[in-house]
Structures are given as C-alpha cells and as structure tokens.
Amino acid sequence: MLHKPDTVAQPSEWSIQSQLIHDGLERSSFGETAEAMYLTSGYVYESAEQAEARFKGDDEGFIYSRYGNPTVSLFENRLAALEGTERCVAVSSGMAAMHAALACQLSHGDHIVASKALFGSCLQVITHVLPRYGISFTLVDGTDLEAWQAAITPRTKVFFCETPANPTLALVDIEAVGQIAKAAGISFVVDNAFASPVVQRAAPLGADVITYSATKHIDGQGRCMGGAICCSEEFYTEHLQHYIRHTGPSLSPFNAWTLAKALETLDLRVSRMAENAQRVAEYLEGHSAVNRVCYPGLQSHTQREIAIRQMRNGGTLVAFQVEGGKANAFKMLNALRLIRISNNLGDSKSLITHPATTTHRVLSEEDRWSVGISNCLVRLSVGLEDSEDLKTDLERALSTIS
C-alpha cells in the first residue's frame, strides 16, 4: 500500500533543487528512504467495475506500463517541475522524444520550418522520415529571424530548433522565434538537450514543447538511455497522449528510476562541468594549433548577447577547429589519454568526437559546410575531471600537430 506523496516538496514553498530531491516520492508501507522501483508491466483491480472506471478515466490509477508507471511518473513529475511545464512525458530515447513531439501534431499536407543546424538524426527525421507521410519542410538559418518569418506558409504548423546547435553551438533566440511562432499560431518545439534544463529553461522563454535526450546530461553518467517531452496539459491531451499510448515508445521503469535519481545531482554536475568547459575554452582560444573556438561563455562568441539572455552559463560543450584538416584532427584525437573518443555527450567523463565522420556523417559535404561542420572541427563534451588535467591532456595532444 502506498502512502500519500511526501508533503516536503510544495512548489510554492521550496526551490527547484529541493523539489528534484523530494518531489513525487510515494513511500510504501516499508517507509523506504530511496524511491522504490516498480518493475511491472501490468496492474490488478479490486473489481471489474474498477477496471471499467480506470479505462474510462473515471478512476485514477495505472492500467498498463505502456500507458504509465509509478516510477516513470516520478521522473516525469520532477523534470516537469524543473522545466516549468504542466506535463512531462518520458520515452525510451531522445530521438523517440523528438519524433513524437513532431509527429503527434503533424498530418499529411502540413509544413514544418526548422533550423538547418541540427543533430544528424533530427535532420533525417525532418528531411526524410516525415516527408514520406506528406509533411513538407523548409530549413532556415536559425540565427536569422527574418528567415523564420519568410518561411511561414498557410500550412506551417511547427517551428523546430535545437539551441545550442549540435555541434557548432550556434544559438537560436528562443524568445524572438517564439514570438514569431505565437503571432502566426504555430507550435514551437525546442530541443534543449545540448544545454540541459539547469543551463537553459526554454518554456519560460517561449517554447511550447521542449524535448530532451535524457541519456545526455540528465543521466550524465553513461548508464542508460531515455527521452522526455515537456509541454502543457492542453498539448498533452490534444496531441501527445493518444500518440504515445498507441505507438509505444515506453521508458523502462529501471531507466526511469536511474534518471529520477540522477536529477538529484543534475545541477551540481552540470554547474561543475560548465565551469570546467569555460576554463578549457579559454585555454583553447589561446592555443596556436587551434584556429577557432565556439563556446557561448566566451566573449568572442558571435551570439554572446543571446547566450547571456537565455543561458545560465556557457554549458558543457566546446567546439573547436584545429589547424590542418581531418588528418590533424584525427592525430590530435588519437593522442589524447584522459579525454576519450565517443559520440556521446553530457557525461561526467570528458568525451570528444569528430562530427563530420560520426554524428553528421550522413550529411553531404556541402550540407555540412553550410552549417560550419568542417573536417577540422571537433566537439568536446567537458566532464567532471580536474580542469588542469584536461588542459594538460589537450596540450599534449595538440603539440603533436603544432
């Protein structure tokens, strides 16, 4: 038998950090300190009448773990509180979240406008998967507000962007684009995975729907995959609920439990990682083997004013270009000893990758160059190691191409 949820975390009384530790906790009769994990696929009812009432929506409670689960709900409630939305729906991966957030509200003949600086798989969904169902698209320079306005057609239903962008860290002005979308009656979806909800809260800035790869910063320790969609109660009821229930991108209770526990330390981890990233970016900016550094926390970032307005700090990702093209980029990567080569990001361990040959490999060379993904660009996800150790590792690796 479950007790009532703890009364410790009342949103009007306690800070977000306290809510992330206590919110949504329902203790069983055992009175456990840690959140219980409910590894169950189904639920039983006290009577046939109760089962009928559950399916009609007249009786609160769980029906089937594809529809909802106590552990998954715990994670959803905590992330919704952090993002500042009425609802959160957890799913099996970040791409499941991104696809569901778009597909649930688009139909044959509809049109989507998206920033062209996107993660490779996001681009594939917009430019190849959705068009198979009669949904057209226009890609724009996300930094150009006039381009967003000009791309609107009578059939435009959704704006989509990620900011900072993967991997160039270009920024989209969420508030300004949100105003354009609102004036035209267009739903504005923002992928906030690169920033994380403790660096940037997209909902208060004007996003209608916010998607996350919870695999990244939210777990942040390389353990499990997950995704999340944060939205209003109205969007959930009108679009998302039916789509999620009947397509089944369910998050496992074990992964949900891991992610819910990870939220307790999210702010601590990401804040420290961002401090490290700032120091590393400043170091790289002065290195002779590096010809460009992209990091929102640097004064040299071309969109620094936007970063100050909508981001709490520069985040955990640093993109930089080395001298000498792909050969030297590979030489530098292979010389690293502490920082490891991986296409993942937002981890407590520092990870680095060469986007042109990994995360954005499927794009044509022309498309990669159009958004600033050159063969000499590398993307560094800064972790929790000592920043001096990270700089020492980078110095040794960069010296091989100096």
N, C-alpha and C positions, 0 to 999 in steps of 0.2 A: 504494500500500500504506500502510495506517495504522500508525503506531507505537502502542504501548500508551499509555493516558492518562497525562498528567503525574502524577508522584507527589508534586508540590509540595503539593497540597491534600488532606490527610488530615483528615477531620472531627474526629478526636480530638486533633489537634495544632494546627490553625490556626483562627483566628477566622472568623466568617461573612464579614466583609468580604474577607478573603484568599481564601476559597472562591469568592466571587462573581466574582473576577477570574481564578482559575485552574481551578476545578472543571470537570470534564467535557471539558477540552480534549484532543483527539486530533490530534496533528500528523501530517501526511502525510510522505512521503519528502522533501518540499521543506523541511521544518523551519520553516514559517512562524511568525511571532510572533503575528499575529492569528488568530482562529478561521476556519477555512475554511467556505465556504458550499456546501452540496450541493444544487444546483438540479436535482434528478432526480425523476422520477415513479416509476421502477421500478429493479430491481436484477437482475443476472445471476448465475447459479450455475455452479459448476465442473462440475457433473454433474446428471443427472436425480435421482440418489439424494440429492444435497444439497438440491435443490429440495423433494423429498418430506419430507426431515427438517426443513427450515425450516417448512413448512406444518404439520407435526405438532408443532412446538415442541421437537424434539429437537436442533436445531442453532441456535445463537444467530446473529442477523443480521437484516437488513431484508428485507422481502418486497415492500412497496408503500408509497409515501409517504402514502397514506391511513391506513395502519396505523402507520407510524413512519418517521422520517427522522433521519439523524445530527445535522443542525443543530437540528431541533426537540428532539431528545433532550438536546442541550447546554443549551438554555434550560430544559427541564423539570428536569434534574438540579440546576441552580443555584437555581431557585426552590424546589424541594423542600427543599434544604439550608437556605435562608433561612427558610422557613416552619416547618421542623422536622417534616416528614411523610415517610413512606416513599416516597410516589409523588407525581408531578405529571403531569397530562395537559394539554397545550396545545391550544387550539382557536382557531377563527377570530375570535371576538369575546367580549366579556364576557357578552352575553346568551346566546350559544351555551353558554358555561360554566355559567351559572345554570340554563338549561333542562335541559341534560344531567345536571347534578348532581341535579336533582329527578326528571326523567322516567325515568332509568335505574333508579330504585329504587321507583317507584310503579306500581301496577296499578289496574285498574277496581275500584272499591269502597273504595280506600284514602282516607285523610283526612290533610290537611296543616294544621298550625297555623302561622301567620305573623304577624309584627308588621305592623300596618297602615301604619306609616311606612316606605314603600319607594319606590324609583325607579319611575316610572310604568310602564315596560315590565315590570318584575318583577311589579307588581300585575296587569298584563294577563295574564301567563302563569298566575299563580295563580288569578285570578278568572274568566278567560275561556277560555284555551287548555286547561289541564289538565281543567277540568270537562267539556269535550267528550268526554273519554275516561273519564268516570265517576269522576273524582277530586274529592272534595269538599274544602272548605276552611273554616277559621274564622280571622278576623282579630282580633287582640287588641292591646291597648296593650302594646307591647314592654317598657315600663318597669315593668309590673305583674306581679310574679312569680306572684301568686295567679291571674291571668288565664290564664297559660300552663298552670298545673296544672288549672284548671277546664275548659279547652278540650279536654283529652285524652278520647278515646273509645276503645273497643276496636279501632277501625280506624285510629287515628292512627299513621302511620309516620314522619313527618318534622316537625321544627321548622325554621322558616326565618326568618332576620332579617338585616338589614344594620345595622351599627353602626360609626361614627356613621351616622345615617339621612340619606338624601337627601331634601330639602335642609335639614331643620330641625336636624340634628346632635344629635338625641335619641340617648341611649345605651341599649344593652341590656347587662345584666350577664351577660357570656358564661359566666363560671364558675357563677353561680347557675342560669341557664337550662340549662346543660349538665348540671348535677347532676339537675335535674328530668327531663330527657330520658333520661339514663342509667338512672335508677331505674325508668323506665317502658319501657325497651328501645326508645327512639325515636332515630332518626338526627337529629343536629343539624347543620344546614348554615348557615354564616355567610358572607355576602357581605362581604368585607373590603376592597373596592376603595376606599372613601372614606378609610380610614385608611392603607392600604398596609402591606406586611409589615414595614417598618422602624419604623413607628409602633406597630403592634399585631400581635402574633402570636397568632392565635386558636386554633391547635392546642394549645399548652401550657395554654391556659385552659379547654379542654374541648370545643371544636368537633370534630366527626367529619370534616366535609368543609368546605373553605374555597374559595370562588370569588373570582376576580379578573377585572376588566376590565383587562387589561394595557395597553390603549390609554391608560389614565389615568397614574398615577404611574410605572409600570414603564417604559413608553416615555417618557412625560412630555415629549415634545418635538414632538408633533403630527405624527408621521411615518407611523404605521401602526396598524392595529387588531390586537387579539389578546385571547385569554382564557385562563384557566387554572383547573384544578380540582386542589386538593391534598388528598390522602387517604391512607388506609392501604393496604397491599398487599392486604389482605383485601377492602376495599371495591372496589378496582380490579378484582380478579379476579372477584368475585361479581356486580358490578353494572355497572361503568363500561366495562370493556374491550369487552365484546360490543356495548354500545350505541354507543360511539364508532366502532368498526370498521364497523358496518353502517348508520350514519346519516350519517357522513362530514363532520362539522364541522371539517375539517382546517385547520391553520395552515400557511401557506406557509413554505417554508424561508427566503425572504428576510425575512419579518416575524419569524420566529424568531431569525434572526441579529441583526436590529436590536434585538430585545428582550433577547437574551442580552448584547449589548454594553452596552445601557442599564443592566442590573443592576449593572455595574461601578461606576456613579456614582449609583445609586439613593439610598444612604444620604446621600451628600454633598448631593445635590439636595434631597431631602425635608427633611433637617435644616435647611438654609438657608431653604427655603420656609416651614417651620413657625415659625422664628424671626421671619421677616417677618410671618407671619399673626398671631403673638402681638402684635407691635407695632401692626399695623393694627387688630386687635380692641380693644386698649386705647385707641387713638385714637378709634375709632368710638363706644366706650362713653361717652365724654365729650362727644359732639357733640350740639348742641341739635336738629338735624334728624333725629336717629336716636332712636327710642323703645325699641328693644330690640336687643341683640346676643347672638347664640348662638355661643359658641366654647368648646370643652371646656377650653381653657387659662386661661380667666378664672375668678377666684374666684366670680363671680356665676353661673356655670353651675349650674343646679339639680342636676346629677348630677356635680359636681366630684369627689366621693369615688370614684365609679366610674372616672372618667377617670384619676385618679391611680393607681388599682389596675391598670388594664388597658392604658393607653396610655403610651407613652414621652414624648410631648408632646401638644400640642393639635391637631396635624395642620395641614393646609394650607388648609382650607375655613372660611370665616366666613359666617354667615347674619345678616342684619340687616334690620330694618324701618324704613322711612323714614316721616316724617310725611306724611299727605295722600293715601294710597292709590295706585292704579295710575298716575294721571296724574303724580304727583310722582316715582314710581319710574321711569317712562319718561323724564321730564325729566332726572333725575339720570343715568341710564344714557347718554342721548344727549349729555350734557355732558362725559363722560369722554374723555380724549385718549390716555393711556398704557394704561390698562386697557381691553381690548376686549370687546365683547359677543359671547359664544359660549356654547353649551350644553355644551361640553367642560369638563374639569376635570383637575387634577393636572398641568398643563402648566408648563413653565419660564416661559411668559408668563402674566401675570395675566389672568384671564378672568372675566366676570360675566354673569349671566343672571337673568331674571325667571321663576321656576319655574311660577307659575300660568298663564302663557301659552306656556310652552315644554315643559320636561321633564315637567310634570304637567298639561298641558293637557287630556288625555283624561279626567281625573277630574272628577266633578261638583263644583260649588262646595261642596256640603255635605261631600263626602268630603275635599276639600282643607282646608276649615276645621277638620275633625275632627282633623287631624294638624298643624295650625298653619301651613298654607300660605295665608297671606292675600295680598291683592292688593298689599300694601305690602312684601312680603318679597322680598329679592334675595339671591342666592347668589354669593359672591365666592371664586374659586379664586386663592389668592395664589401668585405666581411668584417668580422669582429677581431681579427688579429691585431697586434700592435702595429700602428701606422708606420713606425720606423722600420719594422721588419718588412712591411710591404714595400716601402721605398727602397730598401736595400735590395730586395729581390728584383724589383723593376730596374734599378740601376745596373745590376749585374747583367740582366738580360738585354737592356738597351745598349750596354757597352759593346755587345757583340756586333752591333751594326753602326756604331758611331764612327 
